[in-house]
Amino acid sequence: MRMREQLEEQEYNRLSEFACKSAESKGRCIHEECCTLRTEFQRDRDRIIHSKSFRRLMHKTQVFLAPEGDHFRTRLTHTLEVSQISRTIARALALNEDLTEAIAMGHDLGHTPFGHSGEKYLDRIHPNGFKHNEQSLRVVDYLEKGSSKRGMNLTDEVRDGILNHTGKIDPYTLEGQIVKISDRIAYINHDIDDAIRAGIIKENHLPSDCIRALGHTNRERINNLVIDVVTNSTGKPEIIMSEEFLHFMNKLRSFMFERVYCSSVVKKDEEMDKIFNIIETLYDYYRKNIDKIPEEYQKMIGEWGVDEIVKDQIAGMTDRYAINIFTEIFVPKGWQ
């Protein structure tokens, strides 16, 4: 018996009846022969981790734009924290950790430079709008080169989890639902940690009832939220949180939107104007100079149109690349 088949058999022996088994995957858009060593979901996880889009997350903003400190989260560290929380919950519920990890690793691949501000401005400029979860799916389906020469050709379960990690529609697997709730647990708490480190808020500014209910430290809150999810989801065909903890987590999230995410201290008007100017100017430049876009993207213009490809080009940029390419194109250089 091959190693993959042994792993698949182990899943049937140890995982919950509600777990998504690798051998029962709905499959890939393009058929591929199975790996002798890895399950289908393990292959998906590896494809994502080895992709260029995953590496670029290292230099994409989480909340604070191009932070000087080494300890502020980036889109990559956020992804790793979501993955860790997701795997803890999946293991406790005897669900498929490999599927959970694959979805977590891929959920933010489509994020723009400059965080949600970049997303908002690209949504304003692009004729069809912009949502990072839809772009993440587009990255894995079309923009990353894989063995199929276009896209990673991931399983349907991973694709669904990536697309529906945010929004009104829930993933159809419990593993995808875990990532959706873990994403929120992660970013609320690590963004509090970063905001306190940056001096934007102080610990005593946090809503006192939320702190009493969820915990006084970042560590306590994440641990208590994870335990609550596991306790309330055990033996059930859905991933849920208690009404009490959900209330306080959402209240904490609202506090963060008011005091951090939309704060004039973090989102300074002059800095936001600069970001919008960079994105708008680059968008207009590439529409008029389509030959400056990488050849692999140019080949897709006939299928998708100029605006869609220009959007792909800008969404894939890191913060520093967007700034550097803007400077190179539009800022005059002194005589040498």
N, C-alpha and C positions, 0 to 999 in steps of 0.2 A: 504494500500500500504506500502510495506517495505521501510525502510530508503534508502537502495541501489537504489531501483526503483525510489524513489523521486529524488535522486541525479542524476540518469541517465536522468530523465525527465528534470531536471533543466539544464543539459548540452545542451539538444536540444533547450531549450528556450533562453539561454544566450550566447552560444558559436558561433563562426563564422562558416560559411558553410565549411570552410577549416579545421576546428578543427577535431581531431580524437576523436570520441565519445566512451566512455567506453563500451556502449552496442553493438557497432559495431566492437569490437576487433576481430582480427583473431583467438584469443584464445591461449590455452596452448598446449604444446606437449602431456601432460597427462591431460585428462579431470578432472575437479574438480567442485563440487557444488559451486554455487555462495555464497558469504558472504551476510548475511542479512543487514549489516550495511555499508560496504565499497564497492566502485566500484572496478573493476579488477585492475585498475592502482594504486589505493590507496593501495591495498593489495601488489602489487609488491614493491611499495616504502617502505612499512613497513617491508617486508621480507628482503630487502637489508639493511635497517638501523639496523635491529636486527641480522645481520650476523656477524660472526667472521671476515670475510674478511674486512668488513667495519670498524670494531674497530681497525684492524691492521694498517689502513691508518694513524692513529695517530702517528705512529713511523716509517713512511717511508719518505725518503727524497723527497723534491720538487726540490730544486736546490742545497742548501748548505748541505753538508754531516754532519750529526750529529751536528747541530749547538748548540753552548753553550747558545746563547741568547733565551729567551722565546718568542720573538716576530717574529721570522722567520717562514715563512709558512712551513707546512708539507703537505703531500699528502691529509690529511683529511681536513685541512683548505682550501686548494685549491678546494676540492670537494664542500665544503659548499659555497664558493664564486661563483663557477660555478652555483650551484643550485639557489642562490639568483638572479644572473643576468638573468638566464634562466627564472625564474618565473616572474620577472619584465617584460620581453619581452612578454612572453606568456599571461600574464594578459592584457597588453596593446593591444595585437592583438586578444583578445578574443579566445585564443587557450586553450588547455587542460593543466592546471597547474599541475595536478596530474601526468599525463604522462611525462611531461617535468621534473618534480622533480625526478621521479623514474629513468629516464635515467641518469640525472645528478648525482644522488647519486651512481649509479652503474658503471659509465663510466671508472673509474680508479681502479676497484677492482683487476685487474690482474697485477698491477705494481710491479716491482721487488724491492728488497732493493737497496739502493744507487741510486735511481732515474734513469735517462736515461742512466747513465754510467753502472748501473747494467743490464739494458735492452740490451745495446750494447754488453756487455761481454757474457751474456747468449745467445744472438743471435749468437755469434761467436762460442760458445761451443756446443750448442744443434744441433744435426744433421738436424732437420727440421726448424731451425731458431727460432726466438722469436719475437712476436709483442704483446705489452701490451694490445691492444684492443681485439685481438683474445684470449688472456689469460683471459681477463675480462669476455668474453662470456663463456669460458670454466669453470670459477669459478661458474657462476650462473647456468650453465647447468649441471655440473657434480660434482664439488668439494665441494660445500656447501651442507650440509644436510638440507633438508626441509621436508615438509609433504609427499613428494613423496619418501623420504629416499635417493634420490640422486639428487642433484641440487635443485634450488628454483622453478623450473617449472614456469618461468615467461611468460608473454604474448609475442607474437611475436613482437609487436610494441616496447616494452622495449628492447628486445634482439637485434632487428635491430638497435636501437639507440645506444646501448652500442658498438656493433661491428663497426658501421660506424661513430663514433664520430670523427674519424681521418681517413685520407686516401682519395683516389680519389672518392670513392663511397659515395654519400650522403644518409642519412636515407630517407626512403620513407614517413615518417610523417613530418609535419612542426615542430612538437614538438622536434623531433630528430635533425632536422636542426638547431633549436634554440640552443640546447646544443652544437652542433659542433662549431657554431660561438661564443657562450658564453665562451667556453673553451679557445679559443684563446684570446678573450678580457680579460678574467680573468688572465691567466698566464703571458701575456706580461706585464700587468700593475702591478700586485702584485710582479712579479719578479724584475721590475724596483725599486719598493719600497724597497724590500729586499736588492737589490744590492747597493742602496744608503745607506741604514742603515749599511751595512757591509763595506762601504768605498771602494767598488770595482769601482764604478763610482760616479760622482757628477751630480747634476741636469743640470749644464751647459754643460755637455758632450753630452746630448741627442740631436739628430738632431733638429736644430732650426725650420726648416720648419714643422716637425711633431708636435712640441710643439705648434707652432702658429695655426696649423689646428685643432689639437685634444684637446689641453688644457695643462695648465702648471702644474697641480697637478694630482695625481692618481685619485682623486675623479672627477675632471673635465673631464678627458679623458674617464673614464668608462661611465659617464653620457652622454657625447656627442656621444660616439659610440653606446650606447643603443638607444638613441633618433634617430640616423641615421638609425639603423636597423629597428626600428618601423616605421619610416616615409617612408622608401623605401619598406617595406614589407606589409604595410596596404592594404587590399583588393586584395592581390595577392596570388597565390597558391605556393609561394616559399619564403624562407627567404633570403633576400639579403641586401647588404650594398652598399652605393653609391660608384662609381668608385674612387672618390677623397679620401674618408675615407679609403677605402680598400687599396689604394696605400700607404697612410701614415701609416696605421697600419702594413702593410707588411714591409715597410721600417724600422719601429721601431723594428719589429721582427728580421729583418736582423741585425740591430745594436746590439740587445741583444745576438744573436748568436755569433757575432764577439767579443763583449766586455765582455760578461758574461758567456753564456753557454759553449763556447769553449775557454774561457780565461785561460791562464796558471796560473793566480792568483787563480781562483776558482778550476780549474781542474789541480791541481799540479801533475806533472808526477809521483812523488814518491807515492802520495796518490792513483792515478789511478792504479798504479802497485799493490798496496796493495789490492785494491778492486778486481782487476782481479784475484789476487792470492787467495783471500778468496773464490770467486765464483768458480774458476776452481778447487781448492783443495776440496771444499765441494762436487762439482759435481762428481769428481772422487771417493771420499770417499763413497758417497751414492750408486754409481753404484756397488762398490765392497762390500758394506755392506747394502744390500737392506733391511735387517731385522731391521735396525735402523730407517727406515721410519715408520711413524704411520701406524698402522694396516689397517685403513680405506683406505689408499692409496695403501698399498700392495695388497689389494683385487682387485684392478683395473689393476694390471700389466698384467694379461692374456689378457685383452682387449686392452690395450694401449701400452704395452711394457715398458721396464725398463727406457729408456731414457726419455720418456714422463712423467713418474711418478716422476723421479728425478727432472726434470725441474719444475714440479708442486710444489714439496717440497721446492725448493730453491726460486722460484718466490713468494711463499707465506710468506717468512720470512720478518720480519722487519729488519731494519738496526742493531739495537742493538742485536736482537736474532742471526742474522748471525755472528756478531762479537763474541758474547758470546759462541755460539756453536763451532765456529772455535777455540777459545781460549781453551775451555774445551777439545776438541779432540786433538789439535796439539801443544799446548803450555805446556811445562812440569811444573809440580807443585813442589814447594819446600817441603822438608821434614818437617813434622809436629810432 
